[in-house]
Amino acid sequence: MKNVIITGENLTIHDLIRVSREYAHVELSETAKNRILESRKIVDDLVENEKVVYGITTGFGKFSNVSITKDESKILQRNLIITHAVGAGEPFNTETTRAIILLRINNLSKGYSGVKLETVMTMIEMLNKRVHPLIPQKGSLGASGDLAPLSHMVLPMIGLGEAEYNGNFMNGSEAMEKSGIQIIELTSKEGLALINGTQVMTAVGALAVYDAINLAKAADIANALEFEAHNGVVDALQARCHAVRPHKGQISTAATLLQILEGSRNVSRQGEVRVQDAYTLRCSPQVHGASKDAINYVKEKVEIEMNSVTDNPMIFPDTREGISAGNFHGQPMALSFDFLGIAIAELANISERRIERCVNPALSELPAFLVDKGGLNSGFMIVQYSAASLVSENKVLAHPASVDSIPSSANQEDHVSMGTISARKEREILNNARRVVSMELMCACQAIDMRGNKGLGKGTQAAYDTIRSLVPVLHEDRPLYEDINKCESVLIDGSLIRNVEETAGELTV
């Protein structure tokens, strides 16, 4: 597998996926090495000349008015890490931890942080040798960055904390020793440079953005199957209807649905079966499209943040200054992830309504709950219950975290973003939404079979075959959670989308 080269300038979400999920090795570019070395020289000069620079020759937060001597600088940086490692909750999973470390490396590689090159190389070794610190998910205010969780990331680097190595959990010093990675000693500025930034919220959010793109494609596929199941009126998908309201996502969704449905003999034209469909079919380009526009907006913001300097103070080589500013504040990410959560929740909302349209005989004109011998069999009755529960939970989770702020550090840090909470909430919304779309795929295929299949489109046939290869037609009650798990598995591993795209062409988000 080709290495991911870190420059500090052009890391993409695709690169992040390769490192976090596919375990691609990481390599530091020569340009980045030179920038790191240059910024380190400036920090050493500031310390040697006893210049007053926040976090280098002063304490932190409210203690920024306390001077720190050159001899005390190492103690200061170590104390910063061990006192700030106060996270709570279950640890992040391995892929998220790897994404966090990668983003921190990329941030430091820009040459504005003043860390030693050895420190960055240690983090690269941890990724390449699969030493993963245990990082609690909770405890960040999202300004002065993700202080608490990032401190847990650093602990194994200095021989403390806990880590996972070769699938086993152990103390940090043991993991470093077994992997052959040298424990480091932090010096001036380094502790602060390692923890003052937005890499936790950005890592969680970046992984979610990638999955949201795929979920939007899966939602379009499920939607297209619903058109097949209900003899949907495709006139509402005509390009001219959307060209006069030219939102990009709306236009692309309508085109994508027609692309997936190409060749279908189940869909109808206006007036053949009915004049118009209910909103969940007729307005799906408008709803799915708006969510796609939101996803693409957040993707752009995330990739900016991934390649930004977000610590404090920043070291500027041209003037050889250390300037204290506020790039650690997570507001750009907090607002973005709240927006993304709402957008994904809406994909689940409309999906659940299409499930109801399948199982409700008053709406579908199909046997109640998509099963023969109703009463003896309950069919898909409780599938809709479960979907409704997940959608309702998402409505609670979609409340913005970014509208809250609690002052900290004796009111020195008097406005915070709660961006990491936004990112974590959005991840949960996405997991719920993916489950709902999985249920819709299963219900739509059952509805097609019960309606009578006259001939599916190119893309819908591929989707139907993928689901039916795992889940047979329901003739009598069986444990449906197993079927839902199987449907969800082809969303998680991407095989549903791949199979459809191999037949119908690439789907656009």
C-alpha positions in Angstrom: 0.0 0.0 0.0 1.3 3.4 -0.9 2.4 5.6 2.0 0.6 8.8 2.9 3.1 11.7 2.7 2.6 14.4 5.3 3.3 17.9 4.0 1.0 19.9 6.3 -0.7 21.3 3.2 -2.8 18.9 1.3 -4.2 16.1 3.6 -7.6 14.9 2.3 -10.4 13.0 3.9 -9.5 10.1 1.6 -5.9 10.1 3.0 -7.4 10.1 6.5 -9.5 7.1 5.7 -6.5 5.3 4.3 -4.5 5.8 7.5 -7.3 5.4 10.0 -9.1 2.4 8.5 -6.7 0.8 6.1 -3.5 1.3 8.2 -1.6 3.0 5.4 1.9 4.0 6.6 2.7 7.6 7.2 5.9 9.4 6.0 7.0 13.0 6.7 8.1 15.1 3.7 11.5 16.7 3.7 9.9 20.1 3.4 7.8 19.5 6.5 11.0 18.3 8.4 12.8 21.5 7.5 9.8 23.6 8.6 9.6 21.8 12.0 13.4 22.2 12.6 13.2 26.0 11.7 10.3 26.6 14.1 12.0 24.7 16.8 15.1 26.9 16.6 12.9 30.0 17.1 11.4 28.5 20.3 14.8 27.7 21.6 15.9 31.3 21.0 12.8 32.7 22.7 13.5 30.6 25.8 17.2 31.4 25.8 16.5 35.1 25.6 13.7 34.8 28.1 11.2 36.5 25.8 7.6 36.6 27.3 5.6 34.3 25.1 2.4 32.5 26.3 2.9 28.9 27.2 6.6 29.0 26.6 7.8 31.3 29.3 4.5 31.7 31.1 1.9 29.5 32.7 -1.4 28.5 31.0 -4.9 30.0 30.9 -5.4 32.2 34.0 -1.7 31.6 34.9 -0.6 33.4 31.7 0.7 36.2 34.0 3.1 33.8 35.8 6.6 33.7 34.5 8.4 30.4 33.9 12.2 30.2 33.9 14.2 28.2 31.4 15.1 25.6 33.9 11.4 25.1 34.7 10.2 24.7 31.1 10.4 20.9 31.0 8.5 20.5 34.3 5.9 22.9 33.0 5.2 20.9 29.8 5.0 17.6 31.6 2.8 19.0 34.3 0.5 20.4 31.6 -0.1 16.9 30.1 -0.6 15.0 33.4 -3.0 17.6 34.8 -5.0 18.0 31.7 -5.5 14.3 31.1 -8.9 14.2 32.8 -11.1 12.8 30.1 -14.3 10.9 30.8 -16.3 8.1 29.2 -15.5 5.2 27.0 -12.3 5.6 24.8 -12.5 6.4 21.1 -12.3 3.4 18.8 -9.1 2.6 17.0 -9.9 4.3 13.7 -10.8 7.6 15.5 -7.6 7.5 17.6 -5.5 7.0 14.5 -7.3 9.9 12.8 -6.6 12.1 15.8 -2.9 11.3 15.8 -2.7 11.8 12.0 -4.3 15.2 12.2 -2.0 16.3 15.0 1.0 15.3 13.0 -0.2 17.3 10.0 -0.9 20.3 12.2 2.6 20.2 13.7 4.2 19.6 10.2 3.2 23.1 9.1 6.0 24.5 11.0 4.2 27.0 13.2 4.2 25.0 16.5 7.9 24.8 17.6 8.0 21.1 18.5 11.1 18.9 18.1 11.3 16.8 15.0 11.8 13.8 17.3 8.4 14.4 18.8 6.6 14.3 15.5 8.6 11.2 14.4 7.5 9.5 17.6 3.8 10.1 16.6 4.5 8.7 13.1 6.1 5.6 14.6 3.0 5.1 16.8 0.8 5.1 13.8 3.0 2.9 11.7 3.6 0.4 14.6 0.0 0.6 15.7 0.4 1.9 19.2 -3.0 3.6 20.0 -3.4 5.6 23.1 -6.7 5.2 25.0 -8.4 8.5 24.6 -11.7 9.1 26.5 -14.4 10.6 24.4 -15.7 13.2 26.8 -14.2 16.2 28.6 -13.5 18.7 25.9 -15.0 22.2 25.7 -13.8 22.6 22.1 -11.7 25.7 23.0 -8.5 25.9 23.9 -8.9 23.1 21.6 -9.4 19.5 22.7 -7.2 19.8 25.8 -8.3 16.8 27.8 -8.6 14.1 25.1 -5.3 15.2 23.4 -3.5 15.0 26.7 -4.5 11.3 26.9 -3.1 11.0 23.4 0.3 12.3 24.7 0.5 10.2 27.9 2.0 7.0 26.3 4.6 9.2 24.5 6.0 10.2 28.0 5.6 6.7 29.4 2.2 7.2 31.2 -1.4 6.5 30.5 -2.9 3.5 28.6 -2.6 2.2 25.1 -3.6 -0.6 22.8 -0.9 -2.5 21.0 -1.4 -5.6 18.8 -5.0 -5.8 20.0 -4.1 -5.8 23.7 -4.6 -3.1 26.2 -1.7 -2.2 28.5 0.0 0.8 30.2 1.5 3.3 27.9 5.2 2.6 28.8 4.7 -1.1 28.1 3.1 -0.4 24.7 6.0 1.9 23.8 8.6 -0.6 24.9 7.0 -3.6 23.2 6.7 -1.6 19.9 10.3 -0.4 20.1 9.4 3.3 20.3 11.5 5.5 22.5 9.7 7.5 25.2 10.3 11.2 24.8 10.9 14.1 27.2 8.9 17.1 26.4 10.6 20.5 26.4 9.5 24.1 26.1 6.3 24.6 24.1 5.9 21.0 23.2 3.2 19.9 25.6 1.0 22.9 24.7 1.7 22.3 21.0 0.5 18.7 21.3 -2.8 19.4 23.0 -3.9 22.9 22.0 -5.9 22.3 18.9 -9.1 21.0 17.3 -7.9 17.6 16.1 -10.2 15.4 18.2 -13.4 17.1 17.0 -12.0 17.3 13.4 -11.1 13.6 13.4 -14.5 12.5 14.6 -16.2 14.8 12.2 -14.0 14.0 9.2 -14.7 10.3 9.5 -18.4 11.1 9.8 -18.3 13.3 6.7 -16.9 10.4 4.7 -19.6 8.0 6.0 -22.3 10.7 5.4 -21.3 10.9 1.7 -21.8 7.1 1.4 -25.0 7.2 3.5 -26.4 9.9 1.1 -25.7 7.5 -1.8 -27.4 4.6 0.0 -30.4 6.8 0.8 -30.8 7.6 -2.9 -30.6 3.8 -3.7 -33.3 3.1 -1.1 -35.4 5.9 -2.5 -35.1 4.5 -6.0 -36.3 1.1 -4.7 -39.3 2.8 -3.2 -40.1 4.3 -6.6 -40.1 0.7 -7.9 -42.2 -0.5 -5.0 -44.9 2.1 -5.4 -45.0 2.6 -9.2 -43.6 6.1 -8.5 -44.2 8.9 -10.9 -40.9 9.8 -12.5 -42.1 13.0 -14.2 -41.2 14.8 -10.9 -37.6 13.8 -11.6 -37.3 15.5 -14.9 -34.3 17.8 -15.2 -36.3 20.8 -16.3 -38.3 20.7 -13.1 -35.1 21.2 -11.1 -33.2 23.5 -13.5 -35.7 26.3 -12.6 -34.7 25.9 -8.9 -31.0 25.2 -9.4 -29.8 24.0 -6.1 -26.9 21.6 -6.9 -27.9 18.8 -4.5 -31.5 18.8 -5.7 -30.5 18.7 -9.4 -27.9 15.9 -8.8 -30.4 13.8 -6.7 -33.1 13.9 -9.4 -30.5 12.9 -12.0 -29.2 10.2 -9.7 -32.6 8.7 -9.2 -33.3 8.6 -12.9 -29.8 7.0 -13.4 -30.5 4.2 -10.9 -34.0 3.7 -12.3 -33.0 3.6 -15.9 -34.9 0.8 -17.7 -37.4 0.2 -15.0 -40.8 -1.1 -16.0 -42.3 -0.6 -12.5 -42.3 3.2 -12.4 -45.0 5.2 -14.0 -45.7 8.5 -15.8 -48.0 11.2 -14.6 -51.7 10.0 -14.8 -51.0 6.3 -15.5 -51.4 5.1 -11.9 -51.9 8.5 -10.1 -51.4 12.1 -10.9 -48.7 12.7 -8.3 -46.9 10.9 -5.5 -46.8 11.8 -1.8 -44.0 14.1 -0.7 -41.6 11.3 0.4 -41.2 10.3 -3.2 -42.1 13.5 -5.1 -40.0 15.8 -3.0 -37.1 13.4 -2.3 -34.7 15.4 -4.6 -35.4 18.5 -2.6 -34.9 16.8 0.7 -32.0 14.5 -0.1 -30.5 17.3 -2.2 -30.5 19.8 0.7 -28.7 17.3 2.9 -26.1 16.7 0.2 -25.5 20.4 -0.1 -24.9 20.5 3.7 -22.6 17.5 3.6 -20.5 19.1 0.9 -20.3 22.4 2.8 -19.1 20.6 5.9 -16.6 18.5 3.8 -15.0 21.7 2.5 -14.8 23.2 6.1 -13.3 19.9 7.4 -10.6 19.8 4.8 -9.7 23.4 5.5 -9.4 22.6 9.2 -7.4 19.4 8.6 -4.7 21.5 7.0 -4.8 24.5 9.4 -2.7 25.6 12.3 -4.9 25.4 15.4 -2.5 25.6 18.3 -1.4 28.6 20.4 1.0 30.4 20.4 2.0 30.3 16.7 5.6 30.6 15.8 6.2 32.7 12.7 9.6 32.1 11.0 9.6 35.3 9.0 9.6 37.5 12.0 10.8 34.9 14.5 7.9 35.7 16.8 5.6 33.7 19.0 2.1 35.2 18.8 -0.8 34.2 21.0 -4.1 34.1 19.1 -7.3 32.0 19.0 -7.0 29.4 16.2 -7.7 26.6 18.7 -11.3 27.8 19.0 -13.6 25.1 17.5 -16.5 27.3 16.4 -16.0 26.7 12.7 -16.2 22.9 13.3 -18.9 23.1 16.0 -21.3 24.9 13.7 -20.4 22.6 10.8 -21.0 19.4 12.7 -24.3 20.6 14.2 -25.3 21.4 10.6 -24.2 18.0 9.4 -26.1 16.3 12.2 -29.3 18.0 11.2 -28.7 17.1 7.5 -28.2 13.4 8.3 -31.2 13.3 10.6 -33.4 14.5 7.7 -32.2 11.6 5.5 -33.4 9.3 8.3 -36.6 11.3 8.8 -37.8 10.9 5.2 -36.6 7.3 5.1 -38.7 6.3 8.1 -41.8 8.0 6.4 -41.1 5.8 3.3 -41.0 2.7 5.5 -44.4 3.7 6.9 -45.7 4.1 3.4 -44.6 0.5 2.7 -46.0 -1.2 5.7 -49.3 0.8 6.1 -51.9 -0.9 3.8 -54.0 2.4 3.7 -51.0 4.0 1.9 -49.5 1.1 0.0 -52.5 -0.9 -1.0 -50.3 -3.9 -0.1 -50.9 -6.5 2.6 -50.6 -5.0 6.0 -47.0 -4.9 7.2 -45.8 -6.6 4.0 -46.7 -10.2 5.1 -49.2 -12.8 4.2 -51.5 -14.2 6.9 -51.4 -11.0 8.9 -52.4 -11.5 12.5 -50.7 -14.8 12.7 -47.6 -13.0 11.3 -46.6 -9.4 12.3 -44.2 -9.0 9.3 -42.5 -5.6 9.3 -44.8 -4.0 11.8 -42.1 -3.4 14.5 -39.4 -2.5 12.0 -41.3 0.8 11.6 -41.5 1.1 15.4 -37.7 0.8 15.6 -37.1 3.2 12.8 -39.4 5.7 14.4 -37.5 5.4 17.7 -34.2 6.1 16.0 -35.6 9.0 14.2 -37.0 10.4 17.4 -33.7 10.0 19.1 -32.0 11.8 16.3 -34.3 14.8 16.8 -33.0 15.1 20.3 -29.4 14.7 19.3 -29.8 17.3 16.5 -30.2 20.1 19.0 -27.1 22.2 18.4 -24.3 21.9 20.9 -22.7 25.0 19.5 -25.3 27.3 21.0 -24.0 26.5 24.5 -20.9 27.9 26.2 -19.6 27.6 29.8 -16.7 29.8 30.8 -13.5 28.1 32.1 -10.1 28.9 33.5 -11.4 31.6 35.9 -13.2 33.3 33.0 -10.0 33.7 30.9 -11.6 31.3 28.5 -15.0 32.8 28.6 -16.5 31.5 25.4 -16.1 27.9 24.2 -17.4 26.0 21.1 -18.5 22.6 22.4 -17.4 21.4 19.0 -16.3 18.0 20.2 -19.8 17.3 21.6 -21.2 18.4 18.2 -18.9 15.9 16.4 -19.7 13.1 18.8 -23.5 13.7 18.5 -23.3 13.8 14.8 -21.5 10.4 14.8 -24.4 9.0 16.8 -27.0 10.5 14.5 -25.2 9.0 11.5 -25.2 5.5 13.1 -28.9 5.8 13.8 -29.6 7.0 10.3 -27.7 4.2 8.6 -29.8 1.7 10.6 -33.0 3.4 9.4 -31.9 3.3 5.7 -31.0 -0.4 6.2 -34.5 -1.0 7.3 -35.9 0.9 4.3 -33.8 -1.2 1.9 -35.3 -4.4 3.4 -38.9 -3.1 3.4 -38.6 -1.7 -0.2 -37.4 -5.0 -1.6 -40.3 -6.9 0.2 -42.8 -4.4 -1.2 -41.5 -4.9 -4.7 -42.0 -8.6 -4.4 -45.5 -8.2 -3.0 -46.5 -5.7 -5.6 -45.2 -7.8 -8.5 -42.0 -7.0 -10.2 -42.4 -6.1 -13.9 -38.7 -5.3 -14.4 -36.3 -3.2 -12.3 -34.0 -0.5 -13.5 -30.3 -1.1 -14.0 -29.3 0.3 -10.6 -32.3 -0.9 -8.6 -31.8 -4.4 -10.0 -28.2 -4.4 -8.6 -29.4 -3.1 -5.3 -32.3 -5.6 -5.1 -29.9 -8.5 -5.9 -27.4 -7.3 -3.2 -30.1 -7.3 -0.6 -31.8 -10.5 -1.7 -28.4 -12.3 -1.7 -28.4 -11.8 2.1 -32.1 -11.5 3.0 -34.8 -13.8 1.4 -38.4 -12.8 0.9 -40.3 -12.9 4.1 -43.2 -15.4 4.0 -43.6 -16.0 7.7 -42.2 -14.3 10.8 -38.5 -14.7 11.6 -36.0 -12.7 13.7 -35.8 -9.6 11.6 -32.9 -8.0 13.5 -30.6 -10.5 11.8 -31.9 -9.3 8.4 -31.5 -5.7 9.3 -27.9 -6.4 10.4 -27.2 -8.0 7.1 -28.6 -5.0 5.2 -26.6 -2.6 7.3 -23.4 -4.6 6.7 -23.5 -3.8 3.0 -23.8 -0.1 3.9 -20.8 -0.4 6.3 -18.5 -2.3 3.9 -19.7 -0.2 0.9 -20.6 -3.2 -1.3 -24.2 -2.0 -2.0 -22.9 1.2 -3.5 -20.1 -0.5 -5.4 -22.6 -3.0 -6.9 -25.0 -0.3 -8.0 -22.2 1.9 -9.4 -20.7 -1.0 -11.3 -24.0 -1.3 -13.2 -25.5 2.2 -13.2 -22.3 4.4 -13.1 -20.9 6.6 -10.3 -23.5 8.2 -8.0 -23.1 11.9 -7.3 -23.3 13.6 -3.9 
